[in-house]
Amino acid sequence: MPAVKPSDGPVAVTGASGYMGSHVVIALMKHGYTIHACLRDPNNPDKTEHLQALNSGDYAGHVELFTANLLEKGSYDEPFANCCAVLHVGTPMGYGGDNNPRQIYEGALNGTQNVLDSVQKVGTVKRFVYTSSFSAIYHPTRSGYVYTEKDWATDNRENDPNWSVDRIDIDGEMSYAMAKVEVEHISNRFAEEDGRFEVISVCPIAVLGPLLSPVHERVGSWQWYLGLMLAGKPCQQNWQSLWNIIDVRDVAETQALIIENNICKNGWRYMLSATDESGELDVFQLQAHLQKLFPNIDVGGAPDAIKPMIEKYGSVYQSPLAHCDKAREELGLETHSIEDTLYETGRTMIDLGLVKPALK
């Protein structure tokens, strides 16, 4: 299928009020598109004001709000009408106990099927970008292994009791990863059988960068854990291994580049991870970066539980190692520096009143 351009019609974004979805809207506006921003709750100002304010900014495009529910069949028929592309960002998440593991799994599969059915019904969509996850790539392997788009979460799982449909009701991380894998395959097959549009997936890992609304800080998210460190508390996320960081603005820009790229084909996927080793940080490096960027804050560091690990192994587990080389080389993605990403995350969380920094 040919790439799309603003003159081909509007593009739709599901989950448009969320952290990633809002930045996707901005990226598309920078490229000059009219965006049909799909969200479930148009009456919540925390989810709409930052989107509506974009129309007053210096962007070439325009955003229009549409009400749609991922779990309601046909609710995307109107938002998708005459759209040349759909960027499917929305999915049920487990942050703060919002959804149980079964709801995460079934919501992803059933919700995406509803979205695909509407794409098929309107018949004008040429490109469909699915926001998958690094969870669909990550699989058990040795320390130091470098992941690529060829990896799948189903690899090396032959004798893994933790990877089983029998655990969907009790294991949120596994159910999320399993759903992302299945949705990628389902979407690719659906598009191939339809023949009128292509599906390209993006697989982000630890996404950080500026927050645009208070609702973008979700309990259990990467930005939430970073906020705890700025509040002077020990790191509680991935201190046993690495933070592999991609900027939310880079995730968004990648999706805009995909719909405009002539080489992308159905079934392709782009891993969105660190640019290079500068974005693969252990907890000590993360703390040092934050301390330099916020010199007036007493930034929290590694928990005491890390000491036996360091004494035994000399370092934390060197994983996940992964770089967004494919997106940079094939799409021309220019990434933000890790310093900019970390600073903008912390600055916006403080400005939005989401973090009470531990001032020295």
Helices and strands as residue ranges (DSSP letters): G 6-8, E 11-14, H 19-30, E 34-39, H 45-52, G 53-56, E 62-67, H 77-80, E 85-88, G 95-97, H 101-122, E 127-131, G 134-136, E 146-147, G 165-167, H 172-194, E 198-204, E 206-208, G 214-216, H 222-230, E 243-247, H 248-259, E 269-272, G 277-279, E 280-281, H 283-293, G 304-306, H 307-313, E 321-322, H 325-331, H 338-351
